[in-house]
């Protein structure tokens, strides 16, 4: 029996879909809407650690709460007050060189608010790249 897996994601979900198809996950089809690693590239662990430290201090000062004890609504509010409007994947060895890898997938649909394109992988990659770029 052949496994048939299709992944779909929008925004941050599309970033995760892109990561999966570049790390050799057994995916045959993918739908990425309004997101990719090119729009939100993996960041080193230090970036996340600094964010955690800033958020922890903000919660402690403003509400006397720890990161563990704060409700989700307060976490979102404090992230907004800190100017954090994007979350990213943490760099790891499976993502090394992601910028130059080619996807190994049967079909890929990339969409955004301005255009959508369906890219069957059986067709010439250069024509797909030129029409998307």
KENU-873323 format. One record per atom (N, C-alpha, C, CB): x, y, z; residue in one letter. Coordinates in steps of 0.1 Angstrom, whole numbers, padded with zeros to 4 digits, always signed. Glycine has a CB too. Layout:
N
XYZa ...
// end
This chain:
133
+0008-0012+0000x +0000+0000+0000x +0009+0012+0000x -0009+0000+0012x +0006+0022-0009x +0014+0034-0010x +0007+0045-0001x +0014+0039-0025x +0016+0052+0007x +0011+0062+0015x +0009+0075+0007x +0021+0065+0027x -0002+0082+0008x -0004+0094+0001x -0007+0105+0011x -0017+0093-0009x +0002+0114+0012x +0001+0125+0022x +0001+0138+0014x +0013+0124+0032x -0009+0146+0018x -0010+0160+0013x -0009+0169+0025x -0023+0162+0005x -0001+0179+0025x +0000+0189+0035x -0005+0203+0030x +0015+0191+0041x -0012+0210+0039x -0017+0223+0035x -0014+0233+0047x -0032+0223+0031x -0011+0245+0043x -0009+0255+0054x -0011+0269+0049x +0004+0253+0061x -0015+0278+0057x -0017+0292+0054x -0008+0300+0064x -0032+0297+0054x -0001+0310+0059x +0007+0319+0067x +0018+0310+0074x -0001+0327+0077x +0018+0310+0087x +0028+0303+0094x +0027+0288+0091x +0027+0305+0109x +0015+0283+0088x +0013+0269+0085x +0020+0266+0071x -0002+0266+0083x +0020+0275+0062x +0027+0273+0049x +0042+0273+0051x +0023+0285+0040x +0047+0280+0061x +0061+0280+0064x +0065+0265+0069x +0065+0290+0075x +0056+0260+0077x +0059+0246+0082x +0058+0236+0071x +0049+0243+0093x +0048+0238+0062x +0047+0229+0050x +0059+0229+0042x +0034+0233+0041x +0064+0242+0039x +0077+0243+0031x +0088+0236+0038x +0080+0258+0030x +0089+0237+0051x +0100+0230+0058x +0099+0215+0057x +0100+0234+0073x +0087+0210+0058x +0084+0195+0057x +0089+0190+0043x +0070+0192+0059x +0085+0197+0032x +0088+0192+0019x +0103+0193+0016x +0080+0199+0009x +0110+0202+0023x +0124+0203+0020x +0132+0194+0029x +0129+0218+0023x +0126+0188+0039x +0134+0179+0048x +0130+0164+0045x +0131+0182+0063x +0126+0162+0033x +0123+0148+0028x +0112+0141+0035x +0136+0140+0030x +0102+0148+0040x +0090+0142+0046x +0083+0134+0035x +0080+0152+0053x +0076+0123+0037x +0070+0115+0027x +0057+0122+0022x +0067+0101+0032x +0058+0134+0016x +0046+0141+0012x +0046+0141-0004x +0047+0156+0017x +0034+0139-0009x +0033+0138-0024x +0027+0152-0029x +0024+0127-0028x +0019+0158-0021x +0013+0171-0026x +0013+0181-0015x -0002+0169-0031x +0014+0194-0018x +0014+0204-0008x +0007+0217-0013x +0029+0207-0004x +0001+0223-0004x -0006+0236-0006x +0000+0246+0003x -0021+0235-0005x +0006+0257-0002x +0012+0267+0006x +0005+0280+0003x +0027+0268+0004x -0002+0287+0012x -0008+0299+0010x -0002+0310+0019x -0024+0298+0012x +0003+0320+0012x +0008+0332+0019x +0019+0329+0029x -0004+0339+0026x +0028+0321+0026x +0039+0318+0035x +0049+0308+0029x +0034+0313+0048x +0062+0310+0033x +0072+0301+0029x +0085+0304+0037x +0076+0302+0013x +0095+0296+0037x +0107+0298+0044x +0114+0311+0039x +0117+0286+0043x +0111+0314+0026x +0117+0327+0021x +0111+0339+0027x +0115+0328+0006x +0099+0338+0032x +0093+0350+0039x +0095+0350+0054x +0078+0349+0036x +0098+0338+0059x +0101+0337+0074x +0111+0326+0076x +0087+0333+0081x +0124+0330+0073x +0135+0320+0073x +0138+0315+0088x +0147+0326+0067x +0143+0303+0089x +0147+0298+0102x +0157+0307+0109x +0153+0284+0101x +0155+0308+0122x +0164+0317+0130x +0172+0309+0140x +0155+0328+0138x +0183+0314+0144x +0191+0307+0154x +0184+0306+0168x +0205+0313+0155x +0188+0296+0176x +0181+0295+0189x +0182+0307+0198x +0187+0283+0197x +0193+0315+0196x +0195+0327+0204x +0183+0337+0203x +0208+0334+0201x +0178+0338+0191x +0167+0347+0188x +0155+0344+0197x +0163+0347+0173x +0151+0331+0197x +0140+0326+0205x +0143+0328+0220x +0137+0312+0202x +0155+0325+0224x +0159+0327+0238x +0158+0341+0243x +0173+0322+0241x +0162+0351+0234x +0161+0365+0238x +0146+0369+0239x +0168+0374+0227x +0138+0364+0230x +0123+0367+0230x +0117+0362+0243x +0116+0361+0218x +0121+0349+0247x +0115+0343+0259x +0119+0352+0271x +0120+0329+0261x +0132+0356+0271x +0137+0365+0282x +0129+0378+0283x +0152+0368+0281x +0127+0384+0271x +0119+0397+0271x +0105+0395+0275x +0120+0403+0257x +0098+0384+0270x +0085+0382+0274x +0083+0378+0289x +0079+0370+0265x +0092+0370+0294x +0092+0367+0308x +0093+0379+0317x +0104+0357+0311x +0103+0388+0313x +0104+0401+0321x +0092+0410+0320x +0117+0408+0316x +0087+0411+0308x +0075+0419+0306x +0063+0414+0315x +0071+0419+0291x +0061+0401+0315x +0050+0395+0323x +0052+0397+0338x +0048+0380+0320x +0065+0395+0342x +0068+0397+0356x +0066+0411+0361x +0083+0393+0359x +0070+0421+0353x +0069+0435+0356x +0055+0440+0356x +0078+0443+0347x +0047+0436+0345x +0034+0442+0344x +0023+0434+0351x +0030+0441+0329x +0025+0421+0354x +0014+0413+0360x +0019+0404+0371x +0008+0405+0350x +0032+0404+0374x +0037+0395+0385x +0035+0381+0382x +0030+0399+0398x +0035+0377+0369x +0033+0363+0365x +0045+0358+0358x +0021+0362+0356x +0047+0345+0359x +0057+0338+0351x +0052+0334+0338x +0062+0325+0359x +0060+0331+0329x +0056+0327+0315x +0047+0314+0316x +0069+0323+0307x +0051+0305+0325x +0043+0293+0327x +0029+0296+0332x +0050+0284+0337x +0027+0306+0341x +0014+0309+0347x +0005+0318+0339x +0016+0314+0361x +0011+0325+0330x +0003+0336+0322x -0007+0329+0313x +0012+0345+0315x -0020+0334+0313x -0029+0329+0303x -0026+0333+0289x -0044+0334+0306x -0030+0325+0279x -0027+0328+0265x -0030+0342+0261x -0034+0318+0256x -0042+0347+0265x -0046+0361+0261x -0036+0371+0265x -0060+0364+0266x -0030+0369+0277x -0020+0378+0282x -0006+0377+0275x -0018+0376+0297x -0003+0364+0271x +0009+0362+0263x +0008+0369+0250x +0011+0347+0261x -0004+0368+0243x -0006+0375+0230x -0005+0390+0232x -0019+0371+0224x -0011+0395+0242x -0011+0410+0245x +0003+0414+0247x -0020+0413+0257x +0011+0407+0255x +0025+0411+0258x +0034+0410+0246x +0031+0403+0269x +0032+0400+0238x +0039+0399+0225x +0037+0411+0216x +0036+0385+0218x +0024+0415+0215x +0020+0426+0207x +0027+0439+0213x +0005+0428+0207x +0026+0441+0226x +0033+0452+0232x +0048+0453+0230x +0029+0453+0247x +0054+0441+0229x +0068+0440+0226x +0072+0442+0211x +0074+0427+0231x +0061+0443+0203x +0064+0445+0189x +0067+0432+0181x +0075+0454+0187x +0063+0421+0187x +0066+0408+0180x +0053+0405+0172x +0068+0396+0191x +0055+0405+0158x +0044+0402+0149x +0047+0390+0140x +0042+0414+0141x +0057+0383+0143x +0061+0371+0135x +0067+0360+0144x +0070+0375+0123x +0063+0348+0141x +0070+0337+0148x +0077+0329+0137x +0059+0328+0156x +0087+0322+0140x +0096+0316+0130x +0100+0302+0135x +0109+0324+0127x +0105+0294+0126x +0111+0281+0129x +0125+0283+0135x +0111+0271+0117x +0129+0275+0144x +0142+0275+0149x +0152+0267+0140x +0143+0269+0163x +0163+0273+0137x +0173+0266+0128x +0177+0253+0135x +0186+0275+0126x +0178+0243+0126x +0183+0230+0130x +0190+0223+0118x +0172+0221+0136x +0197+0213+0121x +0205+0207+0110x +0197+0202+0098x +0214+0196+0116x +0185+0197+0101x +0177+0193+0090x +0173+0204+0080x +0164+0186+0095x +0174+0216+0084x +0171+0228+0075x +0183+0234+0069x +0163+0238+0083x +0195+0229+0073x +0207+0235+0067x +0207+0235+0052x +0220+0228+0072x +0210+0246+0046x +0210+0247+0031x +0197+0247+0025x +0218+0236+0026x +0186+0250+0032x +0173+0249+0026x +0171+0258+0014x +0162+0253+0037x +0179+0269+0013x +0177+0279+0003x +0181+0273-0011x +0186+0291+0005x +0189+0263-0011x +0194+0257-0024x +0188+0243-0027x +0209+0257-0025x +0180+0238-0018x +0174+0225-0020x +0162+0226-0030x +0169+0219-0007x +0160+0215-0037x +0148+0214-0046x +0138+0205-0039x +0151+0209-0060x +0125+0208-0040x +0115+0200-0034x +0114+0187-0042x +0101+0207-0034x +0111+0176-0035x +0109+0163-0042x +0094+0160-0039x +0118+0152-0037x +0085+0165-0047x +0071+0164-0045x +0064+0163-0058x +0066+0176-0037x +0053+0156-0059x +0045+0155-0071x +0038+0167-0076x +0035+0143-0070x +0032+0174-0067x +0025+0187-0070x +0025+0197-0059x +0011+0184-0075x +0026+0209-0062x +0027+0220-0053x +0019+0231-0057x +0042+0224-0051x +0010+0236-0048x +0002+0248-0051x +0006+0259-0042x -0013+0245-0050x +0010+0270-0048x +0015+0282-0040x +0004+0293-0043x +0029+0286-0044x -0001+0299-0032x -0010+0309-0034x -0008+0321-0024x -0024+0304-0032x -0013+0332-0028x -0013+0344-0019x -0025+0352-0023x +0000+0352-0021x -0026+0364-0017x -0038+0372-0019x -0039+0378-0033x -0039+0383-0009x -0028+0378-0041x -0028+0384-0054x -0028+0374-0065x -0016+0392-0056x -0023+0362-0063x -0023+0352-0074x -0021+0338-0069x -0012+0355-0084x -0025+0329-0076x -0024+0315-0073x -0019+0307-0085x -0037+0308-0067x -0010+0297-0082x -0005+0290-0093x -0004+0275-0089x +0009+0295-0098x -0007+0266-0098x -0005+0252-0095x +0007+0247-0103x -0018+0244-0099x +0016+0240-0096x +0029+0236-0102x +0030+0221-0102x +0041+0243-0095x +0026+0214-0113x +0028+0200-0114x +0043+0197-0115x +0021+0194-0125x +0049+0189-0107x +0063+0186-0107x +0068+0179-0119x +0067+0179-0094x +0059+0173-0127x +0063+0166-0138x +0067+0175-0150x +0052+0156-0143x +0064+0188-0149x +0067+0197-0159x +0081+0204-0157x +0056+0208-0160x +0086+0210-0166x +0099+0216-0165x +0100+0226-0154x +0103+0223-0179x +0110+0224-0145x +0111+0233-0134x +0114+0247-0138x +0122+0228-0125x +0122+0249-0148x +0125+0263-0152x +0113+0271-0156x +0135+0263-0164x +0103+0265-0163x +0091+0272-0167x +0083+0276-0154x +0083+0265-0177x +0083+0267-0145x +0076+0270-0132x +0083+0281-0124x +0075+0257-0123x +0096+0280-0123x +0103+0290-0116x +0101+0304-0123x +0118+0287-0116x +0102+0305-0136x +0100+0317-0143x +0086+0323-0141x +0104+0316-0157x +0076+0315-0141x +0062+0320-0140x +0059+0324-0126x +0052+0309-0144x +0066+0319-0116x +0063+0322-0102x +0071+0334-0097x +0066+0310-0092x +0084+0335-0102x +0093+0345-0098x +0089+0359-0102x +0106+0343-0102x 
// end
